[in-house]
Amino acid sequence: MKVLILGAGRVGGSLARALVNNDYDVAVIDQDKNSLTLLEDKLDIMTIEGHASHPLSIKKSGADESTTVIAVTSNDEVNIIACQIAKKLFNVKKTICRITHESYGEDLGMFGENIIDIVISPENEVKNHLKDLIIHPGTDQIEKFADGKVNLVSVKAKKKGKLVGRELKGIKDDMPDTDAFVASIYRKGKPFIPSGETIIKENDEVYFISSEKNTDQIVDEFRDHEENYSRVMIIGGGKIGYSLAKEIENEYKTKLIDSDEEKCIDLSKKLDKTIVLHGSATDEDLLKSESISNIDIFCALTDDDETNLMSSLLAKKMGAKKTMIILNNPSYLGLVPGFIDIYIAPYRLTVSSVLQDLREGDVAQDVMLKMDTGAEAVEGVVHANEYTSALFGKSIKEIDLPEGASIGAVVRHGELIMPESDVELCLNDHLIVFLANKNMMSEIEILFKN
């Protein structure tokens, strides 16, 4: 499939790398020659130096009716105009548009009928993930499926966890009325699909599926009881920092620090209960005066990776219980373990949003779980086709999956069904499948082809 990316910044560059790795035919347009050169040096792609919304630039890319256009520049208006030109002049197959201002996304029809097919908002995705992690103490990653009814959760088993040293089936013994399914365990960085007899070890990274209401109860099985969070400090008053503060300030005692005095004045007017402070995130005196040792969660959300890393390391040293940061540069991933509790890579969320819209089958959601290993989770709708016709009426346990892939849940008519039961596969079932490696996707995708 041909994909044209408009914008070679952090979002566009990350998309280009991910899509090339998924065997898409990629071209990128940007005015910044240096950004294009960096991509060309590392990837087998076409680059066009030019304005993203100029017809000549799009024409040079060879865009046609088989092309999907992904407009991800930092300017909403450029992205919107580019999608209009791509659809009207080049009749492209699909347009995916990055929009940061919510008012633009309220009525896509205002830009023309069938001009913008899909809207993505990386900033909003990051904010939602941060909020979920704050609401559910002890979780390292939460991905939502089936319109928010189902959670896929990553949690690291701790020494005091009830299940550590016990067999995995102990979850059912401890909580007979709670549905949960462990799709995969990473032990020393290597994934495997567990059985009920698998003995949980300290520091196992466990991926389980459950309903939203059962998430915290199951996390407690692996980590013992987590204290509820009440005090949050946010570094960075940009779109993500501001929107997170706005959403949590009524439930949490929230402080926000930004180095821009004018921005702080503006934020203090927009936020009702959040305490807004002007200063540097690495100012020890400021952090001490604001009782950093009493902060439950320290969120470093600036656009600068170095600031996020250094301020979080300092906050942890001074007593902050948990640190969460935004990390854009994958080169820094090696620095994170042991120093930062949780990092969120915006590019991972954006890649996930785009991949689900590029898949050939009826894929409702496709989430990149671990960028370093290529682990994915996909939710797809089962249709009658050459492969599935022989599977209907049989137990889902009989579905032949590649090694390292497992069906984590079935959603039927909005109801969550765990795969450990003898449920039979039915037409239009939503399957949530965990894949230890993205290379398995082609074998899984045939389940969801129309």
NUMARVO-885234 format. One record per residue: x negated, y, z negated of N, C-alpha, C in turn. Coordinates in steps of 0.02 Angstrom, whole numbers, padded with zeros to 5 digits, always signed. Layout:
XYZXYZXYZ;...
end
This chain:
-00042-00060+00000+00000+00000+00000-00044+00063+00000;-00023+00112+00040-00060+00175+00044-00036+00222-00011;-00083+00251-00048-00067+00298-00101-00107+00362-00091;-00073+00418-00091-00106+00483-00086-00100+00519-00152;-00156+00533-00184-00157+00568-00249-00175+00641-00237;-00133+00685-00262-00145+00757-00256-00171+00783-00322;-00235+00799-00325-00267+00821-00386-00319+00771-00409;-00382+00794-00416-00437+00749-00435-00462+00764-00505;-00419+00793-00546-00439+00807-00616-00438+00743-00657;-00430+00751-00723-00432+00692-00767-00378+00642-00749;-00317+00667-00738-00261+00622-00723-00271+00590-00655;-00284+00631-00604-00292+00605-00536-00351+00558-00530;-00407+00576-00561-00467+00534-00558-00455+00466-00592;-00421+00467-00649-00406+00404-00684-00360+00360-00642;-00310+00392-00611-00264+00354-00568-00302+00323-00509;-00346+00362-00479-00384+00336-00421-00424+00274-00441;-00459+00278-00497-00499+00221-00519-00455+00159-00532;-00399+00170-00566-00355+00114-00584-00323+00083-00522;-00301+00125-00476-00267+00099-00417-00314+00063-00369;-00375+00088-00363-00425+00053-00323-00439-00016-00353;-00442-00019-00419-00453-00083-00453-00394-00131-00444;-00336-00102-00427-00277-00144-00414-00265-00153-00339;-00317-00139-00300-00317-00153-00228-00270-00110-00187;-00258-00049-00209-00219-00001-00169-00266+00038-00123;-00240+00059-00066-00277+00100-00018-00267+00173-00039;-00319+00204-00068-00312+00269-00101-00346+00325-00063;-00311+00383-00059-00341+00446-00035-00327+00500-00087;-00373+00548-00094-00366+00601-00143-00377+00669-00111;-00334+00717-00128-00342+00786-00104-00355+00831-00164;-00405+00875-00157-00419+00925-00210-00462+00980-00179;-00458+01040-00210-00500+01096-00186-00570+01093-00215;-00579+01055-00269-00644+01051-00303-00687+00998-00270;-00737+01020-00231-00780+00973-00195-00820+00929-00243;-00841+00956-00300-00881+00917-00347-00841+00858-00375;-00777+00871-00392-00735+00817-00418-00726+00762-00367;-00717+00782-00304-00709+00733-00251-00773+00693-00240;-00830+00726-00243-00894+00692-00234-00906+00640-00288;-00888+00657-00350-00895+00609-00405-00853+00547-00394;-00793+00556-00368-00750+00499-00354-00777+00458-00295;-00800+00493-00243-00827+00458-00184-00887+00415-00201;-00929+00441-00247-00989+00405-00266-00974+00339-00300;-00916+00335-00333-00900+00276-00373-00847+00231-00342;-00806+00259-00297-00749+00222-00271-00748+00222-00195;-00718+00170-00167-00709+00165-00095-00642+00197-00077;-00642+00264-00073-00580+00301-00058-00594+00356-00008;-00540+00381+00022-00544+00440+00065-00532+00502+00022;-00573+00554+00032-00562+00617-00003-00554+00673+00048;-00509+00720+00032-00497+00777+00076-00503+00840+00034;-00549+00883+00054-00556+00947+00019-00505+00996+00047;-00460+01018+00005-00408+01064+00028-00354+01074-00025;-00306+01116-00010-00252+01131-00057-00202+01074-00057;-00181+01053-00116-00138+00994-00122-00070+01002-00088;-00045+01064-00084+00021+01074-00054+00018+01103+00017;-00040+01100+00048-00046+01126+00116-00034+01069+00166;+00010+01079+00215+00026+01027+00264-00035+00998+00299;-00086+01041+00314-00145+01016+00348-00183+00966+00306;-00188+00979+00241-00224+00933+00196-00189+00865+00195;-00123+00867+00189-00085+00804+00186-00090+00767+00253;-00090+00805+00308-00096+00774+00375-00163+00738+00382;-00217+00770+00358-00283+00740+00362-00288+00673+00326;-00246+00665+00274-00248+00603+00235-00217+00544+00272;-00181+00559+00327-00147+00505+00364-00082+00484+00332;-00051+00528+00291+00011+00510+00257+00066+00496+00308;+00104+00443+00296+00160+00425+00339+00214+00391+00298;+00261+00358+00332+00319+00328+00298+00300+00269+00253;+00238+00245+00256+00216+00190+00213+00177+00216+00152;+00172+00282+00145+00130+00312+00092+00171+00332+00031;+00143+00318-00028+00171+00345-00090+00127+00404-00112;+00158+00462-00122+00122+00522-00143+00129+00531-00218;+00072+00541-00251+00072+00554-00324+00042+00623-00335;+00084+00671-00352+00062+00741-00361+00048+00753-00435;-00016+00758-00453-00035+00763-00524-00084+00821-00536;-00078+00875-00499-00119+00934-00514-00094+00963-00580;-00129+01011-00606-00109+01042-00670-00056+01095-00662;-00033+01105-00600+00017+01158-00585+00082+01126-00562;+00136+01135-00601+00200+01105-00585+00225+01127-00516;+00218+01192-00502+00244+01219-00440+00209+01189-00379;+00143+01181-00384+00105+01150-00329+00128+01078-00319;+00138+01042-00374+00161+00973-00369+00229+00967-00335;+00274+01011-00354+00342+01010-00326+00341+01027-00251;+00305+01079-00233+00302+01099-00162+00269+01045-00120;+00217+01014-00148+00182+00961-00112+00230+00902-00097;+00272+00885-00146+00320+00831-00136+00371+00850-00082;+00393+00913-00082+00440+00936-00031+00410+00929+00039;+00347+00952+00046+00314+00949+00111+00302+00876+00133;+00281+00835+00085+00267+00765+00101+00329+00728+00126;+00386+00743+00094+00448+00710+00114+00476+00738+00179;+00477+00803+00185+00510+00834+00243+00468+00831+00307;+00402+00840+00301+00360+00841+00361+00330+00773+00378;+00318+00731+00327+00283+00668+00340+00325+00607+00322;+00385+00618+00297+00432+00564+00283+00401+00508+00241;+00364+00527+00189+00329+00476+00149+00380+00431+00113;+00356+00372+00095+00399+00321+00064+00426+00343-00003;+00382+00371-00045+00402+00388-00114+00359+00445-00139;+00388+00487-00183+00350+00541-00215+00355+00534-00291;+00298+00538-00323+00293+00537-00396+00262+00603-00417;+00297+00641-00459+00278+00710-00473+00265+00721-00547;+00207+00749-00562+00191+00767-00631+00223+00835-00646;+00265+00836-00698+00298+00898-00719+00289+00906-00794;+00262+00962-00814+00250+00974-00886+00306+01015-00918;+00337+01059-00879+00391+01100-00907+00457+01063-00902;+00488+01050-00960+00547+01008-00962+00605+01036-00921;+00610+01102-00915+00665+01132-00879+00665+01112-00805;+00606+01100-00777+00602+01078-00707+00631+01008-00697;+00624+00966-00748+00645+00897-00741+00718+00884-00755;+00754+00936-00776+00824+00927-00795+00869+00911-00735;+00854+00940-00676+00895+00929-00617+00849+00927-00556;+00827+00867-00537+00781+00861-00481+00814+00879-00415;+00880+00879-00413+00916+00896-00352+00906+00967-00330;+00884+01010-00376+00873+01080-00358+00817+01088-00308;+00773+01038-00302+00717+01042-00256+00733+01011-00188;+00794+00986-00182+00814+00954-00120+00833+00882-00132;+00877+00856-00091+00901+00788-00100+00846+00737-00084;+00834+00692-00132+00784+00638-00124+00714+00664-00109;+00697+00722-00137+00630+00750-00127+00581+00721-00178;+00600+00725-00241+00559+00697-00295+00592+00634-00320;+00559+00577-00311+00588+00513-00331+00578+00499-00405;+00519+00513-00430+00503+00496-00499+00463+00552-00531;+00480+00568-00593+00443+00619-00631+00402+00585-00685;+00340+00606-00693+00299+00583-00748+00275+00643-00788;+00266+00632-00854+00242+00685-00898+00191+00655-00947;+00127+00656-00929+00076+00627-00972+00077+00655-01043;+00088+00721-01049+00088+00753-01115+00144+00726-01158;+00203+00717-01128+00260+00692-01166+00249+00620-01187;+00218+00580-01143+00203+00511-01160+00157+00506-01220;+00106+00548-01221+00058+00548-01277+00093+00567-01342;+00133+00620-01338+00169+00642-01398+00214+00587-01426;+00250+00553-01383+00295+00500-01405+00256+00442-01437;+00198+00425-01409+00158+00371-01438+00131+00391-01507;+00108+00451-01513+00084+00475-01578+00139+00473-01631;+00197+00495-01611+00254+00495-01658+00271+00425-01680;+00272+00377-01633+00287+00307-01651+00236+00280-01701;+00172+00296-01690+00120+00271-01734+00124+00302-01804;+00148+00363-01808+00157+00396-01873+00217+00365-01910;+00270+00352-01873+00331+00324-01902+00320+00253-01928;+00277+00215-01893+00265+00145-01911+00194+00136-01937;+00183+00146-02002+00115+00140-02031+00086+00071-02020;+00020+00069-02006-00014+00005-01998-00019-00019-01927;+00020+00011-01881+00017-00010-01811-00040+00025-01775;-00070-00010-01727-00124+00021-01687-00099+00040-01618;-00046+00008-01595-00018+00023-01530+00054+00000-01529;+00098+00041-01500+00168+00022-01493+00190+00038-01421;+00218-00011-01388+00246-00001-01321+00319-00022-01322;+00361+00019-01292+00433+00006-01295+00457-00024-01229;+00501-00073-01235+00531-00106-01177+00607-00109-01185;+00640-00128-01132+00713-00136-01132+00748-00074-01160;+00730-00016-01131+00760+00048-01150+00753+00062-01225;+00696+00043-01253+00682+00058-01323+00707+00007-01373;+00740-00046-01349+00767-00097-01396+00713-00144-01421;+00659-00151-01383+00607-00200-01400+00539-00165-01406;+00503-00183-01459+00435-00156-01469+00383-00211-01457;+00331-00194-01420+00271-00236-01418+00219-00199-01460;+00196-00231-01513+00155-00197-01563+00088-00232-01571;+00036-00191-01577-00030-00216-01593-00046-00198-01666;-00068-00247-01704-00086-00235-01774-00147-00277-01791;-00192-00248-01830-00253-00284-01850-00242-00316-01919;-00251-00382-01923-00241-00418-01986-00294-00398-02037;-00271-00382-02097-00315-00362-02151-00319-00415-02205;-00371-00412-02245-00386-00464-02294-00327-00477-02341;-00291-00424-02360-00236-00432-02408-00170-00450-02375;-00170-00457-02309-00108-00475-02275-00083-00543-02297;-00017-00550-02302+00012-00613-02326-00005-00672-02282;-00013-00659-02216-00024-00714-02169-00097-00733-02160;-00143-00691-02182-00214-00704-02172-00233-00768-02210;-00262-00816-02172-00279-00880-02201-00223-00931-02198;-00165-00910-02170-00108-00954-02164-00091-00966-02091;-00049-01016-02078-00027-01029-02010+00023-00976-01988;+00023-00962-01923+00064-00909-01895+00139-00921-01907;+00159-00984-01909+00230-00999-01919+00254-00977-01989;+00207-00954-02031+00225-00928-02096+00270-00867-02091;+00268-00832-02034+00313-00775-02025+00386-00797-02033;+00402-00854-02002+00470-00880-02006+00487-00903-02077;+00437-00930-02111+00449-00952-02180+00463-00892-02225;+00425-00838-02215+00432-00779-02258+00494-00739-02239;+00512-00738-02175+00568-00697-02151+00612-00739-02103;+00649-00786-02131+00688-00832-02088+00740-00797-02044;+00761-00739-02064+00814-00704-02026+00786-00650-01980;+00719-00647-01974+00688-00595-01932+00658-00627-01870;+00676-00600-01812+00650-00625-01749+00585-00589-01730;+00534-00629-01716+00470-00602-01692+00434-00656-01653;+00395-00635-01605+00355-00682-01565+00287-00652-01554;+00235-00690-01572+00166-00668-01562+00144-00690-01492;+00135-00641-01447+00119-00655-01377+00046-00670-01367;+00002-00638-01406-00069-00648-01396-00107-00625-01458;-00165-00653-01468-00211-00632-01521-00280-00621-01490;-00310-00564-01508-00379-00551-01489-00423-00564-01550;-00469-00611-01542-00515-00628-01596-00586-00616-01572;-00620-00570-01604-00687-00550-01582-00687-00528-01509;-00633-00494-01490-00628-00465-01423-00603-00512-01369;-00591-00575-01387-00569-00624-01336-00496-00644-01350;-00454-00642-01297-00383-00657-01308-00368-00732-01303;-00317-00754-01339-00290-00821-01331-00216-00820-01351;-00179-00869-01325-00108-00875-01342-00103-00922-01401;-00076-00899-01457-00075-00941-01517-00016-00989-01518;-00020-01037-01562+00037-01082-01577+00058-01069-01649;+00111-01102-01670+00133-01094-01739+00081-01118-01789;+00035-01162-01766-00016-01189-01812-00079-01146-01814;-00082-01094-01773-00140-01050-01773-00148-01016-01841;-00208-01020-01869-00222-00989-01934-00247-00918-01922;-00213-00870-01952-00230-00799-01944-00293-00783-01984;-00340-00748-01951-00402-00728-01984-00405-00652-01991;-00443-00631-02041-00453-00559-02051-00482-00528-01988;-00456-00469-01970-00476-00430-01912-00450-00457-01845;-00409-00510-01847-00375-00529-01785-00332-00471-01761;-00334-00458-01696-00291-00407-01666-00230-00443-01637;-00174-00433-01669-00114-00472-01654-00064-00429-01614;-00041-00456-01557+00012-00424-01518+00076-00463-01529;+00126-00431-01559+00190-00465-01569+00247-00424-01541;+00302-00459-01527+00362-00428-01500+00419-00435-01550;+00455-00381-01561+00512-00383-01607+00558-00325-01591;+00613-00322-01626+00657-00264-01620+00627-00206-01658;+00649-00146-01643+00625-00086-01677+00635-00091-01752;+00693-00116-01774+00709-00117-01846+00666-00165-01886;+00637-00216-01852+00597-00266-01888+00522-00252-01887;+00501-00201-01850+00429-00189-01839+00390-00183-01904;+00412-00139-01949+00373-00126-02010+00369-00188-02055;+00422-00226-02058+00423-00286-02100+00372-00337-02075;+00366-00343-02009+00319-00391-01980+00247-00366-01988;+00236-00301-01980+00169-00272-01990+00144-00288-02060;+00189-00285-02110+00170-00299-02179+00144-00370-02188;+00166-00416-02146+00143-00485-02150+00068-00490-02134;+00043-00445-02093-00027-00448-02071-00072-00399-02110;-00042-00350-02142-00083-00298-02173-00067-00286-02246;-00021-00323-02275+00006-00307-02341+00044-00241-02335;+00072-00218-02388+00115-00159-02383+00075-00096-02370;+00094-00060-02317+00062+00004-02300+00099+00061-02336;+00061+00106-02364+00092+00165-02395+00124+00208-02341;+00181+00236-02358+00213+00281-02311+00173+00346-02305;+00171+00373-02245+00136+00436-02234+00182+00494-02251;+00152+00547-02277+00192+00607-02291+00157+00672-02270;+00089+00670-02266+00052+00731-02249+00013+00721-02184;+00024+00765-02136-00007+00760-02070-00042+00826-02054;-00104+00821-02029-00141+00879-02005-00154+00870-01931;-00136+00920-01891-00144+00918-01818-00197+00969-01798;-00244+00948-01757-00295+00992-01730-00279+01005-01656;-00268+01067-01638-00252+01085-01569-00179+01104-01562;-00168+01166-01540-00100+01190-01533-00076+01193-01461;-00103+01149-01419-00080+01145-01350-00012+01112-01346;+00008+01092-01286+00075+01064-01276+00086+01002-01320;+00036+00958-01324+00045+00897-01363+00047+00912-01438;-00001+00951-01462-00003+00968-01533+00060+01004-01556;+00082+01053-01517+00142+01091-01534+00204+01046-01534;+00213+01006-01481+00274+00966-01477+00276+00912-01530;+00217+00884-01549+00216+00835-01604+00235+00868-01670;+00206+00926-01683+00223+00962-01745+00297+00978-01748;+00325+01000-01692+00396+01018-01689+00440+00958-01706;+00420+00899-01682+00460+00839-01692+00455+00809-01762;+00398+00819-01796+00389+00785-01860+00394+00832-01920;+00397+00898-01909+00391+00944-01965+00448+00940-02016;+00505+00913-01997+00560+00906-02044+00554+00845-02089;+00513+00796-02067+00505+00734-02106+00437+00730-02140;+00388+00768-02116+00319+00764-02143+00294+00834-02159;+00252+00837-02211+00219+00900-02227+00163+00910-02176;+00172+00958-02131+00130+00964-02072+00089+01028-02072;+00024+01021-02057-00020+01078-02047-00050+01074-01977;-00059+01132-01945-00088+01133-01878-00144+01185-01876;-00202+01166-01850-00260+01210-01845-00277+01222-01772;-00288+01284-01753-00309+01301-01685-00360+01358-01689;-00407+01358-01642-00460+01408-01642-00440+01473-01608;-00383+01474-01574-00359+01533-01539-00310+01572-01583;-00330+01632-01604-00289+01670-01651-00221+01689-01622;-00221+01711-01559-00157+01730-01527-00110+01671-01522;-00138+01614-01506-00096+01554-01501-00067+01536-01569;-00106+01545-01621-00082+01530-01689-00023+01575-01708;-00028+01639-01689+00027+01685-01703+00090+01663-01667;+00083+01642-01605+00140+01619-01565+00169+01554-01595;+00125+01508-01613+00148+01444-01641+00185+01454-01707;+00161+01499-01748+00193+01511-01813+00265+01536-01804;+00279+01569-01748+00346+01593-01734+00391+01536-01708;+00361+01490-01672+00400+01436-01641+00413+01378-01690;+00367+01368-01737+00374+01312-01784+00406+01336-01849;+00451+01295-01876+00490+01316-01934+00456+01300-02000;+00431+01238-02007+00404+01217-02072+00329+01203-02070;+00301+01198-02010+00230+01184-02004+00188+01243-02026;+00136+01229-02066+00088+01282-02086+00036+01287-02030;+00033+01346-01998-00014+01357-01943-00075+01394-01968;-00135+01367-01954-00198+01396-01979-00244+01412-01921;-00276+01470-01924-00325+01490-01873-00394+01471-01899;-00431+01433-01858-00499+01415-01879-00526+01357-01838;-00586+01335-01857-00619+01281-01822-00604+01214-01856;-00593+01163-01815-00578+01097-01841-00638+01065-01875;-00698+01092-01863-00758+01064-01895-00785+01109-01950;-00742+01154-01975-00761+01199-02030-00748+01163-02096;-00800+01139-02128-00792+01100-02189-00757+01139-02244;-00772+01204-02249-00740+01244-02301-00665+01250-02289;-00646+01257-02225-00574+01262-02209-00539+01196-02226;-00569+01141-02205-00539+01076-02218-00533+01062-02293;-00585+01082-02330-00584+01071-02402-00530+01114-02435;-00524+01177-02413-00474+01222-02442-00403+01198-02427;-00395+01160-02373-00328+01135-02355-00318+01063-02379;-00359+01043-02428-00351+00978-02461-00352+00919-02412;-00405+00917-02372-00410+00864-02322-00409+00794-02355;-00432+00789-02416-00434+00723-02450-00364+00697-02465;-00314+00740-02461-00245+00719-02473-00206+00707-02408;-00239+00717-02351-00205+00709-02287-00200+00634-02269;-00140+00613-02253-00129+00543-02235-00150+00529-02163;-00133+00574-02117-00151+00565-02046-00181+00629-02019;-00240+00623-01991-00275+00678-01959-00273+00666-01884;-00238+00709-01846-00228+00700-01774-00268+00753-01737;-00321+00734-01702-00361+00780-01662-00338+00777-01590;-00304+00829-01567-00268+00828-01503-00288+00884-01456;-00350+00906-01460-00373+00959-01415-00390+00929-01346;-00406+00973-01298-00426+00949-01232-00500+00929-01229;-00535+00938-01285-00607+00926-01286-00622+00862-01327;-00647+00811-01293-00661+00748-01327-00711+00755-01384;-00762+00796-01373-00814+00804-01425-00784+00835-01488;-00742+00885-01479-00709+00916-01537-00665+00865-01574;-00629+00825-01536-00586+00775-01567-00626+00723-01606;-00681+00700-01576-00723+00650-01610-00756+00678-01672;-00788+00736-01665-00826+00764-01721-00781+00785-01779;-00725+00816-01763-00680+00838-01816-00650+00778-01853;-00637+00724-01817-00609+00664-01849-00660+00629-01893;-00722+00626-01869-00775+00597-01910-00784+00636-01974;-00781+00702-01969-00788+00745-02028-00729+00736-02075;-00669+00734-02047-00609+00726-02088-00610+00660-02125;-00633+00607-02091-00637+00541-02123-00687+00542-02180;-00743+00574-02167-00795+00579-02218-00770+00617-02279;-00726+00665-02267-00701+00707-02323-00638+00679-02356;-00617+00619-02334-00563+00586-02370-00497+00576-02336;-00490+00599-02273-00427+00587-02237-00417+00512-02230;-00355+00488-02242-00343+00416-02243-00345+00384-02174;-00318+00418-02124-00314+00389-02058-00326+00443-02006;-00363+00425-01953-00376+00473-01899-00350+00447-01833;-00318+00491-01795-00295+00476-01728-00322+00531-01681;-00346+00511-01623-00373+00561-01578-00351+00548-01506;-00353+00601-01466-00347+00594-01394-00417+00586-01366;-00426+00538-01321-00492+00526-01291-00483+00518-01216;-00510+00565-01179-00503+00565-01106-00560+00530-01070;-00619+00533-01099-00678+00504-01066-00689+00432-01088;-00679+00384-01043-00688+00313-01063-00758+00296-01085;-00807+00338-01068-00876+00326-01089-00885+00328-01164;-00838+00362-01198-00843+00369-01271-00812+00310-01309;-00781+00263-01273-00745+00209-01306-00790+00170-01354;-00853+00163-01336-00899+00126-01379-00912+00159-01445;-00899+00224-01450-00911+00260-01512-00853+00254-01561;-00795+00233-01536-00734+00236-01576-00730+00183-01631;-00741+00119-01617-00731+00068-01668-00771+00081-01731;-00738+00077-01787-00771+00086-01851-00772+00158-01876;-00759+00205-01831-00761+00275-01851-00692+00309-01843;-00657+00293-01789-00592+00321-01776-00541+00265-01782;-00486+00278-01818-00437+00225-01828-00398+00209-01765;-00374+00261-01732-00333+00251-01672-00351+00305-01620;-00360+00283-01558-00369+00332-01505-00315+00320-01452;-00293+00374-01422-00245+00369-01367-00277+00398-01305;-00279+00358-01252-00308+00380-01189-00250+00401-01143;-00241+00466-01131-00186+00488-01088-00186+00455-01020;-00246+00441-00993-00250+00411-00926-00219+00341-00927;-00224+00304-00982-00194+00238-00986-00118+00242-00981;-00089+00291-01015-00016+00299-01014+00007+00321-00945;-00031+00364-00912-00013+00387-00845-00017+00330-00795;-00071+00292-00799-00079+00234-00755-00020+00186-00764;+00000+00174-00826+00056+00129-00839+00120+00156-00807;+00132+00221-00814+00193+00251-00785+00194+00243-00710;+00137+00251-00679+00134+00248-00605+00137+00176-00580;+00102+00131-00614+00100+00061-00590+00169+00030-00586;+00211+00044-00635+00277+00013-00634+00318+00037-00574;+00302+00095-00549+00339+00122-00491+00308+00101-00425;+00250+00069-00427+00217+00047-00366+00225-00028-00354;+00245-00065-00405+00251-00137-00398+00304-00155-00346;+00292-00211-00312+00337-00233-00259+00401-00262-00286;+00398-00296-00343+00457-00328-00371+00499-00279-00411;+00553-00306-00442+00598-00266-00482+00569-00259-00553;+00519-00216-00559+00483-00207-00622+00510-00146-00658;+00537-00157-00718+00565-00102-00757+00511-00065-00794;+00458-00100-00813+00403-00068-00849+00340-00109-00842;+00283-00073-00834+00218-00106-00827+00169-00065-00869;+00143-00096-00922+00102-00059-00970+00031-00087-00971;-00018-00043-00959-00087-00062-00969-00102-00060-01044;-00116-00117-01074-00127-00120-01146-00199-00105-01165;-00246-00134-01129-00316-00125-01145-00353-00111-01079;-00375-00049-01071-00409-00030-01009-00475-00067-01001;-00508-00085-01056-00573-00117-01051-00568-00190-01028;-00513-00224-01045-00506-00295-01026-00455-00305-00971;-00413-00255-00957-00362-00262-00905-00299-00296-00929;-00289-00303-00994-00228-00334-01020-00168-00290-01004;-00113-00323-00984-00052-00288-00966+00008-00323-00997;+00063-00285-01002+00128-00314-01019+00177-00287-00969;+00220-00331-00943+00266-00310-00890+00336-00333-00907;+00385-00289-00895+00455-00308-00901+00485-00308-00831;+00511-00365-00810+00540-00370-00743+00607-00406-00744;+00646-00394-00692+00712-00425-00686+00707-00485-00640;+00731-00542-00663+00727-00604-00624+00781-00606-00571;+00761-00616-00508+00807-00622-00452+00802-00691-00421;+00851-00708-00382+00850-00772-00346+00804-00765-00286;+00751-00804-00285+00706-00805-00228+00677-00875-00220;+00633-00883-00173+00605-00949-00157+00573-00982-00217;+00542-00941-00260+00507-00968-00318+00553-00982-00377;+00601-00936-00389+00642-00941-00450+00702-00988-00444;+00724-01002-00383+00786-01040-00374+00783-01108-00410;+00725-01138-00414+00719-01203-00447+00713-01197-00523;+00707-01136-00548+00697-01125-00620+00761-01110-00658;+00812-01088-00624+00874-01070-00659+00905-01132-00691;+00926-01123-00754+00954-01178-00792+00903-01218-00829;+00839-01204-00819+00786-01237-00855+00760-01192-00912;+00729-01223-00962+00701-01185-01017+00644-01141-00991;+00639-01081-01020+00585-01036-00998+00516-01065-01015;+00515-01114-01060+00452-01147-01075+00425-01186-01015;+00470-01203-00969+00451-01242-00910+00424-01199-00853;+00427-01133-00861+00401-01089-00809+00325-01094-00808;+00298-01108-00750+00225-01118-00743+00192-01049-00738;+00157-01031-00791+00122-00967-00794+00047-00978-00793;+00009-00930-00767-00065-00938-00768-00091-00937-00840;-00148-00967-00851-00178-00969-00917-00192-00898-00941;-00170-00883-01003-00179-00816-01030-00118-00772-01024;-00065-00799-00992-00002-00762-00987+00051-00797-01029;+00095-00758-01059+00148-00787-01099+00210-00743-01096;+00268-00776-01097+00332-00740-01100+00345-00722-01172;+00348-00658-01187+00355-00635-01256+00427-00627-01278;+00473-00615-01230+00543-00606-01248+00586-00607-01186;+00649-00623-01197+00700-00618-01145+00752-00568-01168;+00771-00522-01125+00825-00476-01141+00882-00491-01093;+00939-00512-01120+00997-00531-01080+01057-00491-01102;+01084-00452-01056+01142-00409-01071+01127-00365-01132;+01064-00341-01136+01045-00296-01191+01028-00330-01256;+01032-00398-01258+01017-00434-01320+00948-00466-01316;+00909-00458-01371+00841-00485-01375+00844-00559-01394;+00811-00601-01353+00807-00673-01366+00734-00692-01368;+00714-00727-01422+00645-00748-01429+00632-00811-01387;+00573-00817-01357+00559-00874-01312+00548-00940-01347;+00540-00939-01413+00529-01002-01448+00593-01044-01451;+00650-01013-01439+00712-01051-01436+00717-01085-01368;+00764-01132-01361+00771-01169-01298+00815-01131-01250;+00800-01068-01239+00840-01027-01195+00826-01046-01122;+00878-01048-01083+00871-01065-01012+00869-01001-00971;+00830-01001-00919+00823-00943-00875+00887-00931-00836;+00908-00868-00835+00969-00849-00799+00954-00791-00751;+00996-00786-00700+00990-00732-00652+00997-00665-00688;+00955-00617-00670+00956-00549-00697+00930-00544-00769;+00899-00598-00794+00864-00592-00859+00807-00542-00852;+00795-00505-00905+00735-00463-00910+00683-00503-00949;+00628-00518-00917+00573-00553-00950+00518-00503-00969;+00494-00507-01030+00436-00467-01051+00377-00515-01055;+00329-00505-01011+00273-00551-01004+00207-00517-01023;+00168-00551-01064+00102-00527-01084+00050-00560-01039;+00004-00519-01012-00049-00545-00969-00117-00523-00997;-00160-00571-01009-00226-00555-01036-00270-00521-00984;-00252-00529-00920-00293-00501-00866-00248-00479-00810;-00261-00419-00783-00220-00390-00730-00220-00432-00666;-00270-00474-00658-00275-00515-00597-00219-00567-00594;-00185-00577-00650-00130-00625-00652-00065-00595-00623;-00064-00529-00612-00002-00496-00596+00032-00523-00534;-00007-00539-00483+00023-00563-00420+00062-00628-00432;+00038-00671-00478+00072-00733-00492+00135-00723-00533;+00136-00669-00573+00194-00653-00614+00247-00615-00574;+00223-00574-00528+00267-00529-00491+00318-00567-00448;+00302-00627-00428+00348-00665-00385+00413-00681-00423;+00411-00682-00489+00472-00693-00528+00523-00637-00518;+00498-00577-00500+00540-00518-00499+00555-00492-00429;+00537-00531-00378+00549-00508-00310+00621-00520-00289;+00649-00471-00254+00718-00476-00231+00724-00528-00174;
end
